[in-house]
Amino acid sequence: MTRDGSGGGFGTLAGVGILLVELSVLIPGVLACLLLIAAFALPLLLPAIPLLILGALFVAVRGLARAARRLTARLARSGGARR
């Protein structure tokens, strides 16, 4: 099995973190601006967290129901469990 060298989402997150650190070193005041933006944006984003959790639960339950429906249909087509 081969591994993809891109790193996926965690690689992207690490790359963005490195970019922010490098920007804050090269341009004075960037880190302070980023911290202020985070401080002002956090109260606006907090109400979205429960909605995101509920949405994820809804998608998970719907996916499980769809998988169960497919499994029962497959078992019905094959004549049930074989012994």
C-alpha atoms as one frame of an Amber mdcrd trajectory, in Angstrom:
protein
   0.000   0.000   0.000   1.383   3.407  -0.920   0.936   6.552   1.114   0.006
   9.888  -0.326   2.574  12.516   0.621   0.110  15.418   0.736  -0.752  14.991
   4.421  -4.457  15.583   3.947  -6.275  18.037   6.183  -3.683  17.924   8.948
  -0.945  18.794   6.469  -2.935  21.785   5.294  -3.558  22.896   8.867   0.134
  22.604   9.695   1.029  24.542   6.543  -1.350  27.365   7.448   0.128  27.473
  10.942   3.649  27.728   9.563   2.541  30.446   7.146   1.023  32.485   9.988
   4.162  32.137  12.088   6.354  33.206   9.182   4.103  36.189   8.428   4.173
  37.275  12.054   7.982  37.176  11.981   8.332  39.056   8.695   5.690  41.749
   9.266   5.597  43.343  12.725   2.141  43.500  14.254   0.557  40.640  12.296
   0.371  38.378  15.350  -1.363  41.099  17.375  -3.857  41.681  14.550  -4.574
  37.966  14.252  -5.161  37.671  17.994  -7.531  40.650  17.922  -9.428  39.186
  14.984  -9.730  35.877  16.827 -10.924  37.633  19.992 -13.654  39.493  18.118
 -14.679  36.587  15.865 -14.908  33.952  18.605 -18.156  35.250  20.171 -19.722
  35.291  16.720 -18.682  31.696  16.015 -19.666  30.165  19.364 -23.418  29.923
  18.571 -22.580  27.956  15.415 -20.882  25.106  17.319 -24.109  23.464  18.614
 -25.649  23.801  15.158 -22.642  22.082  13.602 -22.855  19.259  16.158 -26.576
  18.777  15.489 -25.947  18.786  11.751 -23.212  16.171  12.104 -25.481  13.967
  14.223 -28.258  14.302  11.652 -25.950  13.284   8.813 -24.555  10.359  10.841
 -28.009   9.015  11.742 -29.178   9.389   8.165 -26.098   7.525   6.912 -26.602
   4.710   9.419 -30.260   4.395   8.439 -29.315   4.249   4.758 -26.693   1.567
   5.442 -29.181  -0.483   7.462 -31.730  -0.185   4.660 -29.182  -1.394   2.097
 -28.173  -4.300   4.320 -31.752  -5.454   4.857 -32.471  -5.152   1.126 -29.365
  -7.189   0.296 -30.330  -9.863   2.833 -33.870  -9.991   1.459 -32.559 -10.439
  -2.100 -30.185 -13.227  -1.128 -32.789 -15.124   0.838 -31.562 -14.254   4.314
 -28.516 -15.477   6.151 -26.986 -18.685   4.858 -25.999 -21.422   7.234
